Amino acid sequence: MRLIIIVVFLLLINGNSYAQGCCSGGSGSPIAGDASTGVLLKNQLEFSSSYQFNYSDVYFSEDRDTLNLIDELSSDYLFMRFDYGISEKFTMSVAAGYYFNKTIVGLGLKDTITSGGISDLIIFPRYSVFNKTRENTRTEITLGLGLKIPLGSNTDSNLVGYSPGLGDIYVISPPTVQATSGSQDLMIYTFWYHGYQKKNLRFFANTLYIRKGYNSMGEKFGDYASLGLFVGKTIFKKVGLTAQIKGEWIGKMKVAKTVGANEIAIYGIDTVSSGSKKVFFVPQLSYTYKNFTVFATSEIPLYQYLTGVQVGSLYQVTTGFSYRFLTKKLDETPVKTFELNKN
């Protein structure tokens, strides 16, 4: 009985330290860099990879700064994607992500909590419903419907104490530092592009909506929606400059009725402190040599409204590259396709 009381006491203390609004949100878009993409040419293959660094040490209550509950929340994320043009209108995309680490510093009984590993598999086909080229302009409208499948663990644990009778005592880490949300999610995507070829000027927009499912622990992260408005210009034939205004909405987290109050505390869940509305300015610089492109981009928060008390956005930087080529020769000269990171 004494050992049981010790275990419960440690779990509750650890859970209460998490459930202060710091760890309930997160699990937004799994696509690093938020690349805006149409379709490829038939038989064209593209491989792209990006590294994303995230860091924050600021807290918000609604749209106001508030007292910090932790010292740092950070992550290092690798994202890889393969795209293949099955036809001139249909492109299949397969992607996956890997966290080198997701870290909280200065939280509860343990100063640093870290996890990592493979996150999700993303199957993301896209279909062009409209693609028309005139003498000096090109317009494209593309739709996408994808599925995110968890590959990693959403139940990674951390050491919180020791009992002579039980040994080391572990508790499930808060959702914020898990490598995946653990749920299967539906992704709906739209892309619109209008470019002036002689001026090397382009305007485009995309939307992404992610319908989240419940995971094995009875958690449902808030649905995610974003709208991106872009303007891009190519200079010196190889350098691309792009500016984006991005609006982002994340719904409130839900917990299944089968999950008890103690489990909610142990899992580090505070549904009251979940959900947000944000606006970012996202500049991007790219350089293209033949079929190879390197790029760098950063999300700069302009406005953020967080329900309850949560970690706000501060720094996010993404760098990466893409390489595309034709696996078969074309019989005729194709219409040039568009991809954000290449222009």
N, C-alpha and C positions, 0 to 999 in steps of 0.2 A: 504493500500500500504506500509506504514512504517513497519508494522509487517511482511509482505512478504519479504521486503528487509532484515530485521533482520535475519529471518530464513535462507534465501539464503546465507547471509554473514557467519553465523555460520557454515552452512553445508560445504561451500567451504573451509573455514579455516581448519575445522576438516578434510575434505577430503584431502586437500593438505598436511597436516601434516602426514597423513598416506602414501600418495603416493610418498614416497621418497626411495622406494626400500626396505622398511623393512617388508612389509606385503603382498607381492604378491605371494610368493612361498608357500612352505609347501604342505600339503595334499599328502604325499608320501604313504608308505605302511601302511594300517590300522592294520596289524598283529603285535602285540607287541611281541618283542623278536625274531621275524623272525624264528620261529621254523621250522626245516627241518624234514618232516614227510613222511613216506611211508604209507602203509595200515595196518589195524589191523587184528586180527584173526576174523573168523566168529563168530558172537554173542558176540564180545568183546566190552565193553563200556569204554570210557575214558573221564574223566572230568579234565580239566586243567584251571588254572587261573594264571595270572601274573599282577604285578604292575610295571609300567614303569615311571621313572622320567627323564624329559628332561630339560636341562638348557643351555642357551647361553647368552653371553654378548659381543660377538666378531662379527665384520663385515668384509666382504670380497668384494673386487672388482676384479673379475676374481680369480686368485690364490694368491692375496696379501691382507694383513690386511689393513683396511682403517678406517676412522673416524667413531666412533659409532654414530648412530642416535637414539638409545634407550638405556636404562640402563640394561634391562633384558627381556628375553623371556623365559618362563618356562611352564611346564605342568605336571600334575599328571594323569595317565591313567590306568584304570583297564580293563583288557581283559579277557573274559571267553569263553571257547570253549567246546562243546560236540561232540565227535566222536563216531561212531558206525559202527562195521564191519558187513555189510549186507551179504557179502560173503567173501571167502578167497582172492578175488581180488578187491572187491569194498567196499570202506569206505565212509560214509556220514558224513560231518562235518558241524556244525552250530555254529556260534560264534557271539559275540556282544561286543562292547566297551563302556566305560563310562568315561568321563573326570570329575574328581573332580574339576579341574580348568585349564584354559589356560589363561596365564597372560602376559601382556606387561606392563612394568614399565618405566615411563619417556617418554611419547609420546604425543606431541601436547598439547591441552588445558587441558587434564586430565592426571594426573600423572600415574594412574594405571587403566588399562582396563582389566576386568576379565569376563570370561564366563565359562560355563561348561554344563554338562548334558550328556544324552545318545547320542551316535554317530551313529553307523551303525550296520546293520545286515549283516552277511556274510554267504552265503550258498556255501559250498566248497566241492563237491564230488571229490574223487580220485579213480583212477583205476590202478591196477598193470598190466602192459603189459608184464613184464618179471620178473620171480622170480625163481631162481635156486640155490639149495643147494648141495654142494659137501662135501667131507669128512671134509675139514677144512675151506671152504670158503662159503660165500653166496653173491649172486648178485641180486639186485632188481632195476627195472626201473618203476617208477610210474608217471602218468600224472594226472593233475587236471584241471578242468574248473569250475570257480565259479562266483558268482555275489555278488556285494556289494550294499546294499539297504539302503539309509539314513532313520534313525528313528528320529533323533533329528532335531534341527533347525539350518539353516545356515544364519538366518537373525536376530540373537540376536543383541540388540542395547545397547548403553550406553548414559548416560546423558552428554550433552556438553554445556548446557546453560539454561538461563531462560528469558522469556519475560513476562512482566506484563499482556499482553493481551492473550498470549497463554499458559502460565505456563511453566513447564519443557519441554525442547527440547531434543529429543533423535535422535541419528544418528546410523545407522547400523555399528556394529563393523567390523574391518578389517577381511579379510578371515583367517588370521593367528590364531585368537583366537576363531573362530567358532568351535562348537563341531563336525561338519560334513561339508564336501564340498557341500552336498546337491544333488549330482549327483549319478546316477546309473552307476556302473563301472563293466566292464568285467575283470575277473582275469584268467590268463593262467599260469599254474604251471608245472614244471618238476622236478623230483627227481631221482638221481642215487646213488646207494649205493653198496660198495664192502667191505666185512668184513672178517677178519681172526679170527675165533671163538676161537681157542686155544690160540692165542696171545692176545685176547681182544683188537685188533687193527682194526680200520675201517677208510675208506676213503669214502667221499661222497660229493655230489654237488647238488645244486638246482638253479633253475631260476624262477623268478616271473615277469610277465608282466601284468600291469594293464592299460587297455584302458579306459580312463576317458570320461564321458559324460558331457553334459551341464546341469547346475542346473537351478532352476526357475528364477534366476537373470541374466541368460545369460552368466554365467561364466563357462569356461572349464579349469580346472587345467591341468597342463602338464602330459602326460602319464608317467608312472613309470616303470622302468625295473631294475632288480638286478640279480647279479650272485654271488653265495656263494660257496667257496671251503673250505672243512672241513677236519680235521684229528682229530680222537678221540682215547683215550686210557682209559681203565678201570684199576684202581689199587686198591689193597686191596679188590677186589671183589665188592665193593659198591660205590667207588668214581670214578666219570667220569671226565676226563680232555679233553676239546675240544678247538681247535684253528680254527678260521675262518678268511679268507680274503674275504671281501665283496666289490664288486663294485656296484655302484648305479648311475643310470641316471634318471633325471627328465626333461621332455620336457618343453617348454615355455607355459605359460598360454595364453589362447585366450578368447576373448569377442565377443559375438554375435553382428552382425551388427545393431540389434535393440536397443542396449544399447548406450545411448548418452554420450557425453564427460563429462557432469556434473555428470551423474550417475556413470561413471567410477571413478571420483574423490571422490564422496561421499562414494562409496563402498570401498575405500581404495585400488584400484587396480593400479598396475604399471606393465604392461605386459613386458616392456623392462627389468625390474629387476626380471626375473623369469627364471627358468631352472638351472640345476646344474649337475656336475659330481663329484663323491666322491669315495674315497677308504677308507675302515675301517679295522682295526684289531679287532676281536671280540673274546676274551677269554671267556670260560664258565666253571664253576665248578658245579658239581651235586653230589647228594648223594641219593642212592636208598635203601629203606628198604621194602622188599617184593614187593608189587604192588604200593608203594608210593614213589614219587621222588620229591625232592626239588632242585632248581637250582638258580644260579645267573650268570648274564652275563653283559658285558658292551661294548659299541661301542667306539673305540678309533680312531679318524680321523687321517689318514696318509696323505691324499691329498684331497683337495677340490677346485673346480673351479666353481665359481658362476657367472652367467651372470648378468651384471649390478652391482648394489650394494645391497647386501642382508645379513641377519643374517647367520653366519656360524654355523657349528656343533661344539659343545664343550664337553658337558657331557651328556651321556645317560646310565642309569643303569636300569636293569630289574631283578626282582626276582619273583619266582613263584613256583608252584607245579603242579604235575599231579598224578592222581590216575586211575588205570585201573583194570577191572575185567571182568570175563566171566559171562554173564547172563544165559547161558545154558551150560551144560556139553558137552564136545566133545566126539565123538565116538572113536577117535584115536588121538594120540599125534601130534599136529600141528607143522608146521615149525615156528620157532621163528621169530617174526617181530621185526622191528627196529624203534626206535623213539629217536631223538636227546637228549631230556631232561632226558631220562631214563638211558642213558649210559655215 
